[in-house]
Amino acid sequence: MKNIVILVSGRGSNMQAILEAQLPLKVAAVISNKADAPALEFARQHGVATFTLSHRDYPEREAFDRAMAEIIDGHRADLVVLAGFMRILSPWFVEHYRHRLINIHPSLLPAFPGLDTHARALAEGVKIHGCTVHFVTNQLDRGPIVVQAAVPVYPDDSEATLAARVLAQEHRIYPAALRWFVEDRLTIAENGAVRLKSQGKSAGALLVPDLVD
């Protein structure tokens, strides 16, 4: 069984979805850069080891990342999962976990990278919004896309209602993507495209709601 380590900064609702999904993997540890992150208590309640490292205790970004890596590597993580971890990672960290570092972003990348995605989507008047699971690279929110989920944008949507609709899909596709990873069904082509091995064939990353088994 493969091990994952999850990095969080806040409530960790995607972490909760992963822990409750009964995936064929072990969540070996949860690490937060904030001691008061609600995600830590939820992880403890599920018997997961938790660690807190304050980035303010380190002189530079890479020093903090190397301290995290010591914990991650000590748990023999096959995959590092970002679940609301609100820190930009150093190039050293990203390269250290190349193709083993995954994130979920609340937009249909490459649209709306960065923060305030729902407000920006509403301001642009888009008709479809969503979320994206992707491997992390040194380009912000531009790594190889694993899977995306789309939701409609309604004329009377607020930022809160749109965010809630997207979050429900995040809780579906993140566990699915992790399952595919631990089952060795994901491959990354030379051009960066992610392929999903399905029933002996390679299929592109899927746009839910129709997830494969």
C-alpha positions as CSV (number, residue, x, y, z in Angstrom):
1,M,0.0,0.0,0.0
2,K,1.3,3.4,-1.0
3,N,1.8,6.3,1.5
4,I,0.8,9.9,1.1
5,V,1.5,12.9,3.2
6,I,-1.0,15.8,3.1
7,L,0.0,19.5,3.5
8,V,-2.7,21.8,4.9
9,S,-3.0,25.4,6.2
10,G,-6.7,25.6,7.2
11,R,-9.8,23.6,7.6
12,G,-8.7,21.0,5.1
13,S,-12.0,20.0,3.6
14,N,-10.3,18.2,0.7
15,M,-8.2,16.4,3.3
16,Q,-11.4,15.3,5.0
17,A,-12.8,14.0,1.7
18,I,-9.7,12.0,1.1
19,L,-9.7,10.5,4.6
20,E,-13.4,9.6,4.3
21,A,-13.1,8.1,0.8
22,Q,-11.5,4.8,2.1
23,L,-8.9,4.8,-0.7
24,P,-6.4,2.0,-1.1
25,L,-3.6,4.1,0.4
26,K,-2.3,5.2,3.8
27,V,-2.3,8.8,4.9
28,A,1.0,8.6,6.8
29,A,1.0,12.2,8.1
30,V,-0.6,15.6,7.8
31,I,1.7,18.7,8.0
32,S,0.5,22.2,8.6
33,N,2.3,25.6,8.7
34,K,-0.3,26.8,11.1
35,A,-0.7,25.3,14.6
36,D,-4.4,26.3,14.7
37,A,-5.4,24.7,11.5
38,P,-8.7,22.8,12.1
39,A,-7.5,20.1,9.7
40,L,-5.0,18.9,12.3
41,E,-7.7,17.9,14.8
42,F,-9.7,16.1,12.2
43,A,-6.6,14.2,11.1
44,R,-5.9,13.2,14.7
45,Q,-9.4,12.0,15.2
46,H,-8.7,9.6,12.2
47,G,-5.5,8.3,13.8
48,V,-3.2,10.2,11.5
49,A,0.1,11.6,12.7
50,T,0.2,15.4,12.6
51,F,3.1,17.9,12.5
52,T,3.2,21.7,12.7
53,L,6.1,23.7,11.2
54,S,5.9,27.5,11.2
55,H,7.5,29.0,8.2
56,R,8.3,32.0,10.3
57,D,10.8,29.9,12.2
58,Y,13.0,29.5,9.1
59,P,15.2,32.1,7.4
60,E,14.2,31.4,3.9
61,R,11.6,29.4,1.9
62,E,13.9,26.5,1.0
63,A,15.0,26.0,4.6
64,F,11.3,25.6,5.6
65,D,10.7,23.2,2.6
66,R,13.7,21.1,3.5
67,A,12.4,20.7,7.1
68,M,9.0,19.6,5.7
69,A,10.8,17.2,3.3
70,E,12.6,15.5,6.3
71,I,9.2,14.6,7.8
72,I,7.7,13.6,4.4
73,D,10.7,11.4,3.5
74,G,10.7,9.9,7.0
75,H,7.2,8.6,6.3
76,R,8.3,7.2,2.9
77,A,5.7,9.2,1.0
78,D,4.9,8.0,-2.5
79,L,2.9,11.2,-3.1
80,V,2.7,14.6,-1.5
81,V,-0.8,16.1,-1.6
82,L,-1.6,19.8,-1.2
83,A,-5.0,20.4,0.3
84,G,-5.3,24.1,0.9
85,F,-1.6,24.6,1.7
86,M,-1.2,28.3,1.4
87,R,2.5,28.5,0.7
88,I,4.4,28.8,-2.6
89,L,6.9,26.0,-2.7
90,S,10.6,26.4,-3.5
91,P,12.0,25.1,-6.8
92,W,14.1,22.6,-4.7
93,F,10.9,21.1,-3.1
94,V,9.1,20.9,-6.4
95,E,12.0,19.2,-8.1
96,H,12.6,16.8,-5.1
97,Y,9.0,15.5,-5.5
98,R,8.8,15.8,-9.3
99,H,5.7,13.9,-10.5
100,R,4.9,13.1,-6.9
101,L,3.4,16.4,-5.9
102,I,-0.2,17.1,-6.6
103,N,-2.6,19.9,-6.0
104,I,-6.2,20.9,-6.5
105,H,-7.1,24.4,-7.8
106,P,-10.6,26.0,-7.8
107,S,-10.8,26.8,-11.5
108,L,-10.6,25.2,-14.9
109,L,-6.9,25.7,-15.5
110,P,-5.3,27.4,-17.3
111,A,-8.1,29.9,-16.6
112,F,-7.8,31.9,-13.4
113,P,-4.6,30.7,-11.8
114,G,-3.8,32.1,-8.4
115,L,-6.2,33.5,-5.8
116,D,-9.9,34.8,-5.9
117,T,-10.8,32.5,-8.7
118,H,-14.6,32.5,-8.1
119,A,-14.8,36.3,-7.9
120,R,-12.7,36.6,-11.1
121,A,-14.9,34.1,-12.9
122,L,-18.0,36.0,-12.0
123,A,-16.4,39.3,-13.0
124,E,-15.5,37.8,-16.4
125,G,-19.0,36.5,-16.9
126,V,-18.0,33.0,-17.7
127,K,-20.8,30.4,-18.1
128,I,-18.8,27.4,-16.9
129,H,-16.4,27.3,-14.0
130,G,-14.9,24.4,-12.0
131,C,-11.8,22.8,-10.5
132,T,-8.6,21.1,-11.6
133,V,-6.3,18.4,-10.1
134,H,-2.8,18.8,-11.4
135,F,0.8,17.9,-10.8
136,V,2.8,20.7,-9.4
137,T,5.6,22.4,-11.3
138,N,7.5,25.7,-10.8
139,Q,4.9,27.5,-12.9
140,L,2.1,28.6,-10.6
141,D,-1.0,26.5,-11.3
142,R,0.3,25.3,-14.6
143,G,1.4,21.7,-14.0
144,P,0.1,18.6,-16.0
145,I,-3.6,18.3,-15.6
146,V,-5.0,15.0,-14.2
147,V,-8.7,15.7,-14.1
148,Q,-11.2,18.5,-14.2
149,A,-14.8,19.1,-13.1
150,A,-17.1,21.7,-14.6
151,V,-20.1,23.4,-13.0
152,P,-22.5,25.9,-14.5
153,V,-22.4,29.5,-13.5
154,Y,-25.9,30.9,-12.8
155,P,-27.0,34.6,-13.3
156,D,-27.8,35.0,-9.6
157,D,-24.6,33.3,-8.3
158,S,-22.6,35.0,-5.6
159,E,-19.0,34.1,-4.9
160,A,-20.2,32.0,-2.0
161,T,-22.7,29.9,-4.0
162,L,-20.3,29.4,-6.8
163,A,-17.6,28.4,-4.5
164,A,-19.8,25.8,-2.8
165,R,-20.8,24.3,-6.1
166,V,-17.1,24.0,-7.1
167,L,-16.1,22.6,-3.7
168,A,-18.6,19.7,-4.0
169,Q,-16.8,18.7,-7.2
170,E,-13.4,19.1,-5.6
171,H,-14.4,16.5,-3.0
172,R,-15.2,14.1,-5.8
173,I,-12.3,14.5,-8.2
174,Y,-9.4,14.7,-5.7
175,P,-10.0,11.2,-4.2
176,A,-10.5,9.8,-7.7
177,A,-7.2,11.3,-8.8
178,L,-5.4,9.9,-5.8
179,R,-6.9,6.4,-6.4
180,W,-5.6,6.5,-10.0
181,F,-2.2,7.5,-8.8
182,V,-1.8,4.7,-6.2
183,E,-3.2,2.2,-8.7
184,D,-0.4,3.3,-11.2
185,R,-2.9,4.3,-13.8
186,L,-1.5,7.8,-14.5
187,T,1.3,8.5,-16.9
188,I,2.7,11.8,-18.0
189,A,3.7,12.1,-21.7
190,E,6.7,14.0,-22.9
191,N,4.5,16.9,-23.8
192,G,3.2,17.1,-20.3
193,A,-0.2,15.6,-21.0
194,V,-1.5,13.2,-18.3
195,R,-3.0,9.9,-19.5
196,L,-5.3,7.6,-17.6
197,K,-5.0,3.9,-18.2
198,S,-8.5,2.5,-18.4
199,Q,-9.4,-1.1,-19.2
200,G,-6.0,-1.6,-20.9
201,K,-6.2,1.6,-23.0
202,S,-5.0,5.1,-22.4
203,A,-7.6,7.8,-22.0
204,G,-7.2,11.5,-21.5
205,A,-7.9,13.1,-18.2
206,L,-11.6,13.1,-17.7
207,L,-14.0,15.9,-17.3
208,V,-16.5,14.8,-14.7
209,P,-19.3,14.1,-13.7
210,D,-18.6,10.9,-15.6
211,L,-15.6,9.4,-13.7
212,V,-14.4,6.0,-14.7
213,D,-14.2,3.2,-12.2
